[in-house]
């Protein structure tokens, strides 16, 4: 959880706000990288973080026997 929060803070605060000017010197497909991080990169990163969180919580549920699956492995 701490690692996911650290990645979130890095992408949203550091890349999107603090380092936006230096990142704007790098262009990808004619868009400044700082602008891309502030507008779309952070959203893509957040979606991946949510996916990782859901998969990790599902594994923890299985590990501690509180999952929402039946004996055959199907969701209830």
C-alpha positions as CSV (number, residue, x, y, z in Angstrom):
1,X,0.0,0.0,0.0
2,X,2.8,2.4,0.8
3,X,4.5,1.7,-2.5
4,X,1.3,2.4,-4.4
5,X,0.8,5.7,-2.5
6,X,4.4,6.7,-3.1
7,X,3.9,6.1,-6.9
8,X,0.7,8.1,-6.8
9,X,2.4,11.0,-5.0
10,X,5.4,10.9,-7.4
11,X,3.2,11.0,-10.5
12,X,0.6,13.4,-9.4
13,X,2.6,15.9,-7.3
14,X,6.2,15.6,-8.5
15,X,5.8,14.9,-12.2
16,X,2.6,16.8,-12.6
17,X,3.5,19.9,-10.6
18,X,7.1,20.2,-9.4
19,X,8.9,18.9,-12.4
20,X,6.6,20.1,-15.1
21,X,8.9,22.7,-16.5
22,X,12.0,20.4,-16.9
23,X,9.8,17.7,-18.3
24,X,8.4,20.1,-20.9
25,X,11.8,20.2,-22.6
26,X,11.2,16.6,-23.6
27,X,8.6,16.1,-26.4
28,X,6.8,13.0,-27.4
29,X,4.6,13.2,-30.5
30,X,4.9,17.0,-30.4
31,X,3.5,17.2,-26.9
32,X,5.7,18.3,-23.9
33,X,6.2,15.5,-21.5
34,X,5.2,17.6,-18.5
35,X,1.9,18.5,-20.1
36,X,1.3,14.9,-20.9
37,X,2.0,13.8,-17.3
38,X,-0.3,16.4,-15.9
39,X,-3.2,15.7,-18.3
40,X,-3.1,12.0,-19.3
41,X,-0.1,10.2,-17.9
42,X,-1.3,10.6,-14.3
43,X,-4.8,9.2,-15.3
44,X,-3.2,6.1,-17.0
45,X,-0.9,5.6,-13.9
46,X,-3.9,5.8,-11.5
47,X,-5.8,3.2,-13.5
48,X,-2.8,0.9,-13.4
49,X,-2.4,1.5,-9.6
50,X,-6.1,0.6,-9.1
51,X,-5.7,-2.6,-11.0
52,X,-2.6,-3.6,-9.0
53,X,-4.4,-2.8,-5.8
54,X,-7.4,-4.9,-6.7
55,X,-5.2,-7.9,-7.8
56,X,-3.2,-7.6,-4.6
57,X,-6.2,-7.4,-2.3
58,X,-7.8,-10.4,-4.2
59,X,-4.6,-12.4,-3.5
60,X,-4.6,-11.4,0.2
61,X,-8.3,-12.4,0.5
62,X,-7.4,-15.8,-1.0
63,X,-4.4,-16.2,1.3
64,X,-6.4,-15.5,4.5
65,X,-9.5,-17.5,3.5
66,X,-11.9,-14.6,3.2
67,X,-12.2,-14.6,-0.6
68,X,-15.5,-14.4,-2.4
69,X,-15.0,-17.6,-4.3
70,X,-16.6,-20.9,-4.1
71,X,-14.8,-24.3,-4.0
72,X,-14.4,-24.3,-7.7
73,X,-12.7,-20.9,-7.8
74,X,-15.7,-19.1,-9.3
75,X,-16.8,-15.8,-7.8
76,X,-20.0,-15.9,-5.8
